[in-house]
Amino acid sequence: MKKTIKPLLLTSILFMLFSGLTAQTSETVSVKLQATTEVSPPSITVSWAAVSGATATGFTVYRKTKADKTWPSAIATLSGSATSFQDTNVTVNTAYEYKVTRTATIGATTYTGYGYINTGINLAAVANRGILLLIIDSTFVSSLSTEIGTYIADMKADGWRVKTFYVSRSATAASVKSTIVTAYNVDSPNTKAVMLVGHVPVPYSGNFAPDGHGDHIGAWPADVYYGDMNGTWTDVSVNNTSASRTQNDNIPGDGKFDQTYVPDGTVELQVGRIDLANMPAFSTKTELQLMQDYFTKDHDYRVKNYTTIQRGLVDDNFGYFGGEAFAANGWRNIAPIVGSSNVSSLDYISTLKNSSYQWAYGCGGGSYTSAGGIGNTDSFVNNSIKATFSILFGSYFGDWDASNCFLRAPLCSGTTLTNVWGGRPNWFFHHMAMGENIGYSTNVSQNNVSLYAPTGFYARAIHQALMGDLTLRNDVIKPASNVTSTPMFGSGKLKWNKTTDTVLGYNVYVSNGDSVYTKLNDSLITDSTYTYNCLPYATNHLYVKAVKLQTSPSGTYYNQSSGVLKQLTSFVNAVVSNGAIEGRKIKYKHGYDTCNAYTHTYKWYFGDGNTSTLRNPTHAYASYGSYTVSLVVNNGCQTDSQSAVYNFPPPLLTPSIDGSEPAVDEMDAMLTNATKESIEEVLTTEGITPATGIVSSYPNPTDGVLNISLLTSTNALKNVKAYTTDGRKVFDEAVTGTTTAIDLSRQSKGTYFIIITDDSNQRFYQKVILK
């Protein structure tokens, strides 16, 4: 096959020599489609622009659902004068694709043109776009952290679930692939994309030169390797070092793969790359600064901080030659997105340095740093090019890992966010007119074998790659702003500033930061407030999205802006804590401060039969002891509780009598004539009851501190006294409650009698040994 493919530089020269001999152009082999829709009764009318310079002889119309992988039989065959086809066998909120082929003649020669459109009537808004694996060059862990944080937030705001991984730029492609496959296998049905940021190791593969140059045969960059989850990639057979660029050399065991085409024919994941390494032509900025600039304009585009004009241009310096029409990638793709009347044949650089175009295509004989009739890398250094989505084609620079490569240059300046090498094979972006991201179109193009014709040479080869952010979409809406929340018991109220764009209203979605996005409102919110009830997660990410019924040149769909985030914590966490303790008085605290942001109810159970509904109550116990304290917290949606045991030991009483001199009271006379053996008898005679079973005194014997507790709950302590066996009073203190403690440590070792008086003036004695 390679022998039949002309080098692109030669093709360009021949085009200039022979273009006057034929009226056939890339535009005449493109059917520029657009569509209008009606809701009741439902219908879709697909129309096409008249062909210039040729005579149309017939049109054939095919239709399939967007998900179908083949085209059924034609649904209409029309005459050459037809300019549209109305389909009434359609339903609202169903995505369709139409293929329209046109036969036309120029003189005695018949040509076939192709056009594709993705359309529908009021297609539903997309809430969830799937899981994206974000693979970041670890060089930028710190230096690009702010921009990466914003980028991740932007992707989440558009419905992506982002899983982030850092890899070394010196790692092997195989090790990076292993990281991707492992993450993919965790949730393969929902994992849709892998986004490469920075100089993530570049896989090389194959033994070919899709630009047709013999000095360029070898391995080419192959980011599809990172999107192929099931194919077998080998490094054992290709042995070629003939290319002029050493990076294209491919020998067994060098880490570059053998495959020229995707091994199993399917790339499972969308793949994109933001890699601005090795671009020294932009000498006033470092690689880091180029990356920072890129993410700034990426964010600005998403939130519509600037407006790009919905139109496109095609700068064709090849024309139609030998069956190939490279610039059809411009005419055929751009028309359904911006409207066929809004696509013009214009010079790429001179137009875009002064004027905004959403889409731009350019092709011409090339080098690593230029394309004939377009410009060179310095054209992007010296000019701010104003095209958001770019398609370029020419020799050599499809090998995009080269220094100052022309394919990556547009990303380094101006407003350009994506670029692809569009011509071998052909690309298909028409789904973007109905809200798909450019990564979807990339994946469709990489997997195209025969679904979309003409495929162009090297369909499903390993070199087809997207430079730039794969998550970008064509139609953006200015988001709302300044979302605030007022909490209420069991609910809360969101409020925001409305978008300045004309919209139908707003949707509110919730996620826990990693989960799917769930719409909270049952119907579209037309005001700028929303009252939510119990939120489902501990940490809730609420997104307010403006909603517009987008009328594109391809159909109508409900489009949503980037979501404006409000993060709320809605879980309850009961934490029993305390502040100051004064005797039997304690200040309890709810020890989880985050609950201050919400309305909660509190119920304290103090363990003595008393309760409180204050957040931080103070409670005084009637008596010393051990109490189980419980707190129950409720936020109207959830309840949590915690218990803790608090001990309130009685204060240690130290005697006001030092015992060095006899203290005289009524007991002195009572014990004056008593012997040690008769003291208890004397006390009993005087009506002082033994404490056994009524009062507990422990430990006994004691080293000094004696704990005293009433064993009955009907009375409280009033007074405690201590006497020596010879009648000297050594302790006399008034007490309250049912427990206390006295300190006899200053007394001599020996036997003591403790006289306890309760609040009914009953007296009890206890013999205690001080050891």
Secondary structure as GFF3:
##gff-version 3
##sequence-region A 1 771
A	DSSP	three_ten_helix	2	4	.	.	.	ID=ss1
A	DSSP	alpha_helix	8	18	.	.	.	ID=ss2
A	DSSP	three_ten_helix	19	21	.	.	.	ID=ss3
A	DSSP	beta_strand	33	38	.	.	.	ID=ss4
A	DSSP	beta_strand	43	48	.	.	.	ID=ss5
A	DSSP	beta_strand	55	65	.	.	.	ID=ss6
A	DSSP	beta_strand	76	79	.	.	.	ID=ss7
A	DSSP	beta_strand	84	87	.	.	.	ID=ss8
A	DSSP	beta_strand	96	106	.	.	.	ID=ss9
A	DSSP	beta_strand	109	119	.	.	.	ID=ss10
A	DSSP	beta_strand	130	137	.	.	.	ID=ss11
A	DSSP	three_ten_helix	138	140	.	.	.	ID=ss12
A	DSSP	alpha_helix	145	157	.	.	.	ID=ss13
A	DSSP	beta_strand	160	167	.	.	.	ID=ss14
A	DSSP	alpha_helix	173	186	.	.	.	ID=ss15
A	DSSP	beta_strand	191	197	.	.	.	ID=ss16
A	DSSP	beta_strand	204	208	.	.	.	ID=ss17
A	DSSP	three_ten_helix	214	216	.	.	.	ID=ss18
A	DSSP	beta_strand	218	221	.	.	.	ID=ss19
A	DSSP	three_ten_helix	223	226	.	.	.	ID=ss20
A	DSSP	three_ten_helix	246	248	.	.	.	ID=ss21
A	DSSP	beta_strand	270	274	.	.	.	ID=ss22
A	DSSP	alpha_helix	287	302	.	.	.	ID=ss23
A	DSSP	beta_strand	312	316	.	.	.	ID=ss24
A	DSSP	beta_strand	320	321	.	.	.	ID=ss25
A	DSSP	beta_strand	324	325	.	.	.	ID=ss26
A	DSSP	alpha_helix	328	338	.	.	.	ID=ss27
A	DSSP	three_ten_helix	340	342	.	.	.	ID=ss28
A	DSSP	beta_strand	343	345	.	.	.	ID=ss29
A	DSSP	alpha_helix	348	352	.	.	.	ID=ss30
A	DSSP	beta_strand	357	363	.	.	.	ID=ss31
A	DSSP	beta_strand	366	367	.	.	.	ID=ss32
A	DSSP	beta_strand	370	371	.	.	.	ID=ss33
A	DSSP	beta_strand	375	376	.	.	.	ID=ss34
A	DSSP	alpha_helix	377	382	.	.	.	ID=ss35
A	DSSP	beta_strand	387	393	.	.	.	ID=ss36
A	DSSP	three_ten_helix	409	412	.	.	.	ID=ss37
A	DSSP	beta_strand	418	421	.	.	.	ID=ss38
A	DSSP	three_ten_helix	430	434	.	.	.	ID=ss39
A	DSSP	alpha_helix	438	446	.	.	.	ID=ss40
A	DSSP	beta_strand	466	468	.	.	.	ID=ss41
A	DSSP	beta_strand	481	488	.	.	.	ID=ss42
A	DSSP	beta_strand	491	497	.	.	.	ID=ss43
A	DSSP	beta_strand	505	511	.	.	.	ID=ss44
A	DSSP	beta_strand	518	519	.	.	.	ID=ss45
A	DSSP	beta_strand	529	532	.	.	.	ID=ss46
A	DSSP	beta_strand	539	552	.	.	.	ID=ss47
A	DSSP	beta_strand	555	560	.	.	.	ID=ss48
A	DSSP	beta_strand	564	569	.	.	.	ID=ss49
A	DSSP	beta_strand	576	582	.	.	.	ID=ss50
A	DSSP	beta_strand	585	590	.	.	.	ID=ss51
A	DSSP	three_ten_helix	593	597	.	.	.	ID=ss52
A	DSSP	beta_strand	601	605	.	.	.	ID=ss53
A	DSSP	beta_strand	611	612	.	.	.	ID=ss54
A	DSSP	beta_strand	618	620	.	.	.	ID=ss55
A	DSSP	beta_strand	625	634	.	.	.	ID=ss56
A	DSSP	beta_strand	639	648	.	.	.	ID=ss57
A	DSSP	beta_strand	652	653	.	.	.	ID=ss58
A	DSSP	alpha_helix	666	672	.	.	.	ID=ss59
A	DSSP	alpha_helix	679	685	.	.	.	ID=ss60
A	DSSP	beta_strand	689	690	.	.	.	ID=ss61
A	DSSP	beta_strand	695	698	.	.	.	ID=ss62
A	DSSP	beta_strand	705	710	.	.	.	ID=ss63
A	DSSP	beta_strand	717	724	.	.	.	ID=ss64
A	DSSP	beta_strand	729	734	.	.	.	ID=ss65
A	DSSP	beta_strand	739	743	.	.	.	ID=ss66
A	DSSP	beta_strand	750	758	.	.	.	ID=ss67
A	DSSP	beta_strand	763	770	.	.	.	ID=ss68
###
